[in-house]
């Protein structure tokens, strides 16, 4: 089975270095430079490391760096909280094919939880972002998962390969980029490198948008916020979404959409009762 690049840490550090504006750290601007971002020696100096040592780190040579060194590198590259956590997970995280990478069986209590949100679309995904359970509202508002072959019931596949999703999400570019950056972070956290490699390779081959976003090496977190939908039947909907880890089932997560207003609730209720 295919695997993700072995030097994931080096690739990520290089992407952050090349994206960093020299002016942000008081260095001469990019107009004087042949390549974007900071030079390796500039990052090494900011992190109080030798240029040779930092070069070896980016090239994936040598042993794993200590936590203190990672902190200094993260500071030098102005990494945000999610990016800093991603770096530590790349070095000290779990191994390949972590917990519940392909879990499909669910306790009946989880299905009761899903059914407990009659007007709130909800689904459960595993560590590889396969959708393994959903309620009726999710099927009618988000996607009719029951009509999809099991291998295609995947958040990223639906997002990038289903044309209807681009119509459903007016801010598709933003939503897609957030999903990819979140997936990269979770992939490292749960260590599903083997299973995820096949998914990433397939999406890179079938979607130029995914390939572009994946190569950006951004890391984020889905968290919560408002998602705007242009539903073909219910019309415009605003949904407050939240993502919750299922504590006693590592790798599984509940994603819940709550109508943002009484108007949204009424439109979804009409859709469900229609």
Rosetta blueprint (number, residue, H / E / L):
1 X L
2 X L
3 X L
4 X L
5 X L
6 X L
7 X L
8 X H
9 X H
10 X H
11 X H
12 X H
13 X H
14 X H
15 X H
16 X H
17 X H
18 X H
19 X H
20 X L
21 X L
22 X H
23 X H
24 X H
25 X H
26 X L
27 X L
28 X L
29 X L
30 X H
31 X H
32 X H
33 X L
34 X L
35 X L
36 X L
37 X L
38 X L
39 X L
40 X H
41 X H
42 X H
43 X H
44 X H
45 X H
46 X H
47 X L
48 X L
49 X L
50 X L
51 X H
52 X H
53 X H
54 X H
55 X H
56 X H
57 X H
58 X H
59 X H
60 X L
61 X L
62 X L
63 X L
64 X L
65 X L
66 X L
67 X H
68 X H
69 X H
70 X H
71 X H
72 X H
73 X H
74 X H
75 X H
76 X H
77 X L
78 X L
79 X L
80 X L
81 X H
82 X H
83 X H
84 X H
85 X H
86 X H
87 X H
88 X H
89 X H
90 X H
91 X H
92 X H
93 X L
94 X L
95 X L
96 X L
97 X L
98 X L
99 X L
100 X L
101 X L
102 X L
103 X L
104 X L
105 X L
106 X L
107 X L
108 X H
109 X H
110 X H
111 X H
112 X H
113 X H
114 X H
115 X H
116 X L
117 X L
118 X L
119 X L
120 X L
121 X L
122 X E
123 X E
124 X E
125 X E
126 X L
127 X L
128 X L
129 X L
130 X E
131 X E
132 X E
133 X E
134 X E
135 X L
136 X H
137 X H
138 X H
139 X H
140 X H
141 X H
142 X L
143 X L
144 X L
145 X H
146 X H
147 X H
148 X L
149 X L
150 X H
151 X H
152 X H
153 X L
154 X E
155 X H
156 X H
157 X H
158 X H
159 X H
160 X H
161 X H
162 X L
163 X H
164 X H
165 X H
166 X H
167 X H
168 X H
169 X L
170 X L
171 X L
172 X H
173 X H
174 X H
175 X H
176 X H
177 X H
178 X H
179 X H
180 X H
181 X H
182 X H
183 X H
184 X H
185 X H
186 X H
187 X H
188 X H
189 X H
190 X H
191 X L
192 X L
193 X H
194 X H
195 X H
196 X H
197 X H
198 X H
199 X H
200 X H
201 X H
202 X H
203 X H
204 X H
205 X H
206 X H
207 X L
208 X H
209 X H
210 X H
211 X H
212 X H
213 X H
214 X H
215 X H
216 X L
217 X L
218 X L
219 X L
220 X L
221 X L
222 X L
223 X L
224 X E
225 X E
226 X E
227 X E
228 X E
229 X E
230 X E
231 X E
232 X L
233 X L
234 X L
235 X E
236 X E
237 X E
238 X E
239 X E
240 X E
241 X E
242 X E
243 X E
244 X E
245 X E
246 X L
247 X L
248 X L
249 X L
250 X L
251 X L
252 X L
253 X E
254 X E
255 X E
256 X E
257 X E
258 X E
259 X E
260 X L
261 X L
262 X H
263 X H
264 X H
265 X H
266 X H
267 X H
268 X H
269 X H
270 X H
271 X H
272 X H
273 X H
274 X L
